[in-house]
């Protein structure tokens, strides 16, 4: 997860206590996604999903969100909507 933060947020973008919140939000969101029964066709697809969740949490945090539960819910909602858009585009 920290690799995703370094890639999309850059070093020093968040304070250490903020990073703890963001990492916890990402970990919880990922667990909830995995527990939902979602299946990935490949490791590439799995990594793309992880990156999408991480990027969204970072962007939400850049806008000022720091509530872990809202970060989780917003990221999962974003993932669900983006997945639906991708499925519609494939049809």
BAFI-3210 file (N, C-alpha, C; in Angstrom, 3 decimals, decimal comma, padded with zeros to 6 digits):
// residues 91
n [1|2|3|4|5|6|7|8|9|10|11|12|13|14|15|16|17|18|19|20|21|22|23|24|25|26|27|28|29|30|31|32|33|34|35|36|37|38|39|40|41|42|43|44|45|46|47|48|49|50|51|52|53|54|55|56|57|58|59|60|61|62|63|64|65|66|67|68|69|70|71|72|73|74|75|76|77|78|79|80|81|82|83|84|85|86|87|88|89|90|91]
n.u [000,811|001,925|003,561|001,746|000,921|003,323|003,650|001,356|000,773|003,121|006,116|005,888|003,411|001,418|000,955|002,526|000,572|-001,718|-001,176|-001,366|-004,131|-005,015|-003,773|-004,935|-007,601|-007,409|-006,569|-008,788|-010,836|-009,948|-010,058|-012,819|-013,679|-012,513|-013,840|-016,359|-016,728|-015,867|-014,182|-011,090|-009,807|-007,147|-003,782|-002,971|-005,411|-006,234|-004,243|-004,758|-007,242|-006,514|-004,803|-006,653|-008,403|-006,575|-005,664|-008,067|-008,623|-006,438|-006,918|-009,354|-008,504|-006,744|-008,556|-009,360|-010,678|-010,674|-011,865|-011,889|-013,899|-015,578|-013,741|-013,330|-015,967|-016,475|-014,426|-015,074|-017,575|-016,821|-015,217|-017,153|-018,861|-017,046|-016,410|-018,885|-019,133|-017,019|-017,899|-020,202|-019,028|-017,704|-019,685]
n.v [-001,196|001,240|001,692|002,406|004,862|006,310|006,365|007,734|009,850|010,981|011,604|012,982|014,155|013,691|013,795|011,685|010,610|010,919|009,245|006,778|006,587|006,551|004,256|002,308|002,632|001,862|-000,838|-001,929|-001,423|-002,997|-005,569|-005,745|-005,699|-008,061|-009,903|-009,652|-011,379|-010,843|-011,648|-011,895|-012,016|-012,176|-011,643|-009,146|-007,765|-007,813|-006,232|-003,839|-003,215|-002,848|-000,643|001,243|001,542|002,532|004,915|006,360|006,713|008,279|010,577|011,405|011,988|014,076|016,026|016,593|014,731|012,761|010,906|007,597|005,643|006,920|007,254|004,574|003,728|005,556|004,867|002,208|002,597|004,171|002,256|000,320|001,790|002,443|-000,060|-000,853|001,020|000,185|-002,364|-001,704|-000,363|-002,422|-003,881]
n.w [000,000|000,755|-001,409|-003,370|-002,321|-002,458|-005,206|-006,194|-004,451|-003,573|-001,713|001,519|001,191|002,999|006,539|009,041|010,870|009,377|007,244|008,546|008,949|006,281|005,231|006,873|006,075|003,383|003,676|005,039|003,161|001,034|002,181|002,587|-000,066|-001,065|000,594|-000,377|-002,396|-004,913|-007,930|-009,580|-012,849|-013,393|-012,107|-012,877|-013,186|-010,539|-009,313|-010,613|-009,530|-006,833|-007,104|-008,072|-005,871|-003,969|-005,243|-005,321|-002,586|-001,872|-003,469|-002,388|000,200|-000,359|-000,872|001,614|003,200|006,108|007,663|008,401|007,907|006,058|003,987|003,284|002,518|000,422|-001,381|-002,038|-003,194|-005,385|-006,717|-007,357|-009,055|-011,112|-012,053|-013,076|-015,150|-016,785|-017,497|-018,943|-021,086|-022,318|-023,509]
ca.u [000,000|002,780|004,038|000,698|000,985|004,511|003,443|000,291|000,704|004,436|006,614|005,617|002,087|000,590|001,638|002,530|-000,706|-002,676|-000,859|-001,919|-005,561|-005,203|-003,381|-005,985|-008,774|-007,146|-006,577|-010,169|-011,588|-009,510|-010,633|-014,257|-013,827|-012,220|-014,899|-017,613|-016,810|-015,373|-013,121|-010,273|-009,383|-005,689|-003,062|-002,983|-006,707|-006,210|-003,401|-005,477|-008,268|-005,813|-004,359|-007,819|-008,826|-005,552|-005,710|-009,256|-008,443|-005,491|-007,592|-010,338|-007,742|-006,223|-009,672|-009,568|-011,349|-009,794|-012,642|-011,557|-015,094|-016,013|-012,757|-013,623|-017,239|-016,317|-013,565|-015,828|-018,592|-016,096|-014,831|-018,363|-019,301|-016,081|-016,563|-020,090|-018,827|-016,166|-018,736|-021,054|-018,185|-017,316|-020,840]
ca.v [000,000|002,429|001,900|003,148|006,236|006,959|006,542|008,676|011,018|011,565|011,672|014,211|014,709|013,530|013,619|010,270|010,184|010,834|008,011|005,651|006,550|006,186|002,856|001,509|002,705|001,017|-002,249|-002,314|-001,428|-004,161|-006,751|-005,780|-006,059|-009,494|-010,648|-009,511|-012,459|-010,417|-012,497|-011,251|-012,982|-012,244|-010,823|-007,776|-007,190|-007,638|-005,065|-002,650|-002,908|-002,299|000,709|002,120|001,858|003,391|006,240|007,086|007,116|009,403|011,762|011,821|012,587|015,359|016,970|016,895|013,669|012,035|009,899|006,293|004,956|007,586|006,912|003,196|003,701|006,300|004,097|001,051|003,119|004,528|001,015|-000,291|002,598|002,341|-001,410|-000,838|001,761|-000,663|-003,438|-001,104|-000,042|-003,674|-004,456]
ca.w [000,000|000,777|-002,780|-004,065|-001,836|-003,019|-006,644|-006,525|-003,564|-003,408|-000,334|002,239|000,896|004,185|007,812|009,440|011,466|008,274|006,513|009,294|008,643|004,874|005,067|007,518|005,201|002,221|004,096|005,328|001,898|000,264|002,834|002,292|-001,472|-001,172|001,290|-001,121|-003,370|-006,219|-008,469|-010,600|-013,860|-013,469|-011,126|-013,393|-012,841|-009,086|-009,027|-011,095|-008,528|-005,662|-007,460|-008,174|-004,507|-003,369|-005,875|-004,904|-001,188|-001,894|-004,004|-001,390|001,297|-000,826|-000,784|003,021|003,963|007,031|008,370|007,832|007,412|004,823|002,959|002,858|001,789|-000,828|-002,289|-002,536|-004,100|-006,597|-007,399|-007,901|-010,198|-012,213|-012,582|-013,903|-016,379|-017,609|-018,037|-019,967|-022,236|-022,971|-024,222]
c.u [000,851|003,361|003,023|000,728|002,184|004,319|002,455|000,239|002,048|004,834|006,277|004,253|001,175|001,477|001,574|001,209|-001,811|-002,438|-001,413|-003,411|-005,789|-004,850|-004,440|-007,248|-008,585|-007,229|-007,993|-011,014|-011,225|-010,084|-012,120|-014,508|-013,580|-013,328|-016,238|-017,795|-016,341|-014,219|-012,388|-009,758|-007,875|-005,075|-003,043|-004,283|-006,791|-005,408|-004,061|-006,551|-007,634|-005,363|-005,523|-008,314|-007,852|-005,578|-006,923|-009,141|-007,498|-006,178|-008,628|-009,635|-007,160|-007,292|-010,045|-010,240|-010,337|-010,543|-012,451|-012,778|-015,627|-015,039|-013,034|-014,883|-017,131|-015,487|-014,315|-016,939|-017,960|-015,740|-016,048|-018,839|-018,350|-016,159|-017,783|-019,860|-017,997|-016,969|-019,646|-020,254|-017,808|-018,458|-021,000]
c.v [001,255|002,732|002,703|004,614|006,967|007,260|007,670|009,917|011,721|011,632|013,025|014,818|014,663|013,383|012,147|009,790|010,090|009,565|006,786|005,489|006,041|004,728|001,947|001,501|001,807|-000,460|-002,739|-002,389|-002,666|-005,451|-006,875|-006,174|-007,556|-010,338|-010,575|-010,633|-012,068|-011,326|-011,729|-012,318|-013,160|-011,429|-009,365|-007,075|-006,915|-006,392|-003,778|-002,237|-002,289|-000,863|001,683|002,512|002,824|004,804|007,028|007,562|008,301|010,673|012,301|012,526|013,944|016,443|017,271|015,809|012,930|010,976|008,550|005,603|005,600|007,296|005,517|003,166|004,405|005,515|002,906|001,484|003,495|003,270|000,384|000,468|002,455|000,961|-001,480|-000,092|000,919|-001,798|-002,903|-000,805|-001,295|-004,279|-003,888]
c.w [000,000|-000,600|-003,581|-003,633|-002,424|-004,498|-006,946|-005,646|-003,448|-001,948|000,266|001,989|002,117|005,403|008,215|010,043|010,407|007,461|007,222|009,006|007,223|004,628|005,694|006,656|003,981|002,600|004,355|004,048|001,078|000,861|002,523|000,849|-001,668|-000,545|000,560|-002,143|-004,760|-006,647|-009,566|-011,557|-013,912|-012,332|-011,559|-013,008|-011,334|-008,712|-009,496|-010,098|-007,289|-005,936|-007,517|-006,788|-003,845|-003,922|-005,402|-003,463|-001,097|-002,380|-003,031|-000,223|000,891|-000,770|000,665|003,838|004,827|007,833|007,667|007,222|006,130|003,688|002,400|001,994|000,445|-001,841|-002,864|-003,482|-005,435|-007,399|-008,074|-009,133|-011,379|-012,848|-013,491|-015,210|-017,324|-018,240|-019,131|-021,234|-023,015|-023,793|-025,601]
res [x|x|x|x|x|x|x|x|x|x|x|x|x|x|x|x|x|x|x|x|x|x|x|x|x|x|x|x|x|x|x|x|x|x|x|x|x|x|x|x|x|x|x|x|x|x|x|x|x|x|x|x|x|x|x|x|x|x|x|x|x|x|x|x|x|x|x|x|x|x|x|x|x|x|x|x|x|x|x|x|x|x|x|x|x|x|x|x|x|x|x]
***
